[in-house]
């Protein structure tokens, strides 16, 4: 997959984001949130950073389920 974190406009960190889980789009394993979030102004969207143990890759993903949480985290500073 080899996703890069280049191109994001800002980031944030929160312990709450570490509790998030998502299925890896590459291998199907459950990934854990790293606590980091990235904002992409072009899409006006926050992406949650996950780490896939099997693929050994960082995967930033957008989801309608996590968008509101990411916005709350970013607003908290």
N, C-alpha and C positions, 0 to 999 in steps of 0.2 A: 504494500500500500504506500509506504513512504511519504506520508503527509508531512508538510512543513508548516511551521507556525509563522512563517514570514507572511506579511500582508495583512495581519490583524492590526487594528488601530489602537487598541488599548487592552489591558488585562486587569484582572482582579483575582483575589484569593480568598477562600473561606473554608473553614472546617466543615460547614454544611455541605459544600460541594463534594467533599471527600466521601460523603455517605451515599452518593448517587451511584447507580449501577446501570449498565447498558450492555446489550449483546453486541459483540464485535461483528461488524459487517463483513469481515474477512473470514474468520474461522468459526464464529458462532459462540465462542466462550463468553462468559459474563465478565465484563471489564469493571474495574473500580475507578471512581473519580479520583483525580489527583489533588483536587482542591483549587485548581486554576481554571479561570474562565477567560475567554478571549472575545472581544467585540469586533465585529466587522461592520463598519459604517455603511458600506455599499448595500448591505442587506438589512441594516438596522437590526442585527441579531447577535445574541450572545451564544458562543459555542462553549460547551463544557469539555475540559480535557480529561480523557480517560486513558488508562494504561492497560494494554492487553498483555498478560503474562505469556501466553502461548506465542504470539507474534513478536513480542518484545518491542512493541511500538507504542508511541503516544498517538492517540487518535482524538482530534477535536471534532465533536459532533454537535449539531443543532437538533433540538427536539422541541415541539410545542409544549411538551410536558415540563421541560426544564427552563423554558424561556422566562416565565414569570419569576421563578426562584433566582435565576441569574440576574434579572433586573433588580430584584430586592437586594441581592448581595452587592451589586455595583453601587446602588444608591446609598448603602450603609458605609461605603468608602472602602 
